[in-house]
Amino acid sequence: MSVDAIRHAADLLRGHRESIDRLDAILVFTLAERFKHTQAVGVLKAQHGLPPSDPARESVQIARLERLAEQADLDPEFARKFLNFIISEVIRHHERHLENGPAVTGGPTQTQGD
């Protein structure tokens, strides 16, 4: 391989890595925002004696994410595993709110996204 070809490949690699780094940051901030809302949902559920999980909603959300994954040309199985992980974390947080008593917090009062 010539020096020019190696430089070109290195430039392409650097560009891809920079894009990946920006996307990783977007993912982290998006997850943080999502968890702020699900924490508020957990507090609401605890305040009103609602169960930490909603299996019917979870099934709908998983199916919706699988459809989105297919539209985005992403492996639906990966999307399902990813959402199942997030849901398990959300339920764990909701259970903690239920066990410890709900703290009074501000924020959204809708239960979508939990």
C-alpha positions in Angstrom: 0.0 0.0 0.0 1.3 3.5 -0.9 1.9 6.2 1.7 -0.9 8.2 0.1 -3.4 5.3 0.4 -2.4 4.8 4.0 -2.9 8.5 4.8 -6.3 8.5 3.0 -7.4 5.4 5.0 -6.2 7.1 8.2 -8.2 10.2 7.4 -11.3 8.1 6.6 -10.9 6.2 9.9 -10.4 9.4 11.8 -13.6 10.8 10.3 -15.6 7.7 11.2 -14.3 7.7 14.7 -15.2 11.3 15.2 -18.7 10.6 14.0 -18.9 7.6 16.4 -17.7 9.7 19.3 -20.4 12.4 18.6 -23.1 9.7 18.3 -21.9 8.1 21.6 -22.4 11.5 23.3 -25.9 11.8 21.8 -26.8 8.4 23.1 -25.6 9.2 26.6 -27.4 12.5 26.8 -30.6 10.9 25.3 -30.5 8.1 27.8 -30.0 10.6 30.6 -33.0 12.5 29.4 -35.1 9.3 29.1 -34.2 8.3 32.6 -35.2 11.7 34.0 -38.6 11.0 32.7 -38.8 7.4 33.8 -37.7 8.5 37.3 -40.6 10.9 37.4 -42.9 8.1 36.3 -41.5 5.9 39.1 -42.3 8.5 41.6 -45.8 8.9 40.3 -46.3 5.1 40.3 -45.1 4.9 43.9 -47.2 7.8 45.0 -50.3 6.2 43.6 -49.5 2.6 44.5 -49.1 1.5 40.9 -47.0 -1.5 40.1 -43.4 -0.8 39.0 -43.8 -2.6 35.7 -46.4 -2.6 33.0 -45.9 -5.8 30.9 -48.6 -4.8 28.3 -46.9 -1.4 27.7 -43.5 -3.1 27.6 -44.6 -5.5 24.9 -46.0 -2.7 22.8 -42.8 -0.7 23.3 -40.6 -3.6 22.3 -42.7 -4.3 19.2 -42.6 -0.6 18.3 -38.8 -0.5 18.7 -38.4 -3.6 16.6 -40.4 -1.9 13.8 -38.2 1.2 14.1 -35.1 -0.9 14.0 -36.2 -2.6 10.8 -36.9 0.8 9.3 -33.5 2.0 10.3 -31.8 -1.2 9.0 -30.8 -2.1 12.5 -30.9 -5.7 13.8 -34.3 -6.0 15.5 -32.9 -8.6 18.0 -30.3 -6.1 19.1 -32.9 -3.4 19.5 -35.1 -5.8 21.5 -32.2 -6.7 23.8 -31.2 -3.1 24.2 -34.8 -2.0 25.2 -35.2 -5.0 27.5 -32.0 -3.9 29.3 -33.4 -0.3 29.6 -36.8 -1.6 30.8 -35.1 -3.8 33.5 -33.2 -0.8 34.8 -36.3 1.4 34.8 -38.3 -1.3 36.7 -35.4 -1.6 39.2 -35.6 2.2 39.8 -39.4 2.1 40.1 -39.1 -0.8 42.6 -36.7 1.3 44.6 -39.1 4.2 44.7 -41.8 1.9 45.9 -39.6 0.4 48.6 -38.2 3.8 49.8 -41.3 5.8 49.4 -41.8 8.3 46.6 -39.8 11.5 46.8 -41.6 14.6 45.6 -40.1 15.7 42.4 -41.1 18.1 39.6 -41.2 17.2 36.0 -43.5 15.5 33.6 -46.6 13.7 34.9 -47.3 11.5 31.8 -46.4 7.8 31.9 -45.3 7.5 28.3 -41.7 6.4 27.9 -41.6 4.3 31.1 
